[in-house]
Amino acid sequence: MALVDPIRFSSNIRFWNPEEQSGLAVADIPSQHIAAIGGLKQQPVEGRIGSAPFTSNVMLAGSGRLALSMSQAIRAAARVGMGDAIEVEITGIGRD
C-alpha cells in the first residue's frame, strides 16, 4: 500500500441502503477528499478509526460519492456501531 499524507475526516456509519436499513455498513467520504484518495474508484485503504487501525476498501456510493466499507470486525475494534459519528484517518491507499 502506498503511504500518503494523512487524510482526516468525520463521518457517520450508515447502512448502504438507508431507506431499507439494510446492506453493508459504510461511512461516506466528504467530497473534498475524493481526489486525494484517488477519485471515484474502488480500492484498498488503511488507517485508523479513532485509535483503532483498519484495512478496508473505498467504493462508489452513487451520485458522485465515495464510501468506506465498515466491516463488523472494524466496527468492533473501533467500538462503534451503526449511526455513530467516527473520526477517520487514511494513511495508505492502493495496492503495491
Sequence and secondary structure as in RCSB ss.txt:
>XXXX:A:sequence
MALVDPIRFSSNIRFWNPEEQSGLAVADIPSQHIAAIGGLKQQPVEGRIGSAPFTSNVMLAGSGRLALSMSQAIR
AAARVGMGDAIEVEITGIGRD
>XXXX:A:secstr
 EEEEEEEEEEEEEEEETTTTEEEEEEEE GGGHHHHTSSS EEEEEEETTEEEEEEEEE STT EEEE  HHHH
HHHT  TT EEEEEEEEES  
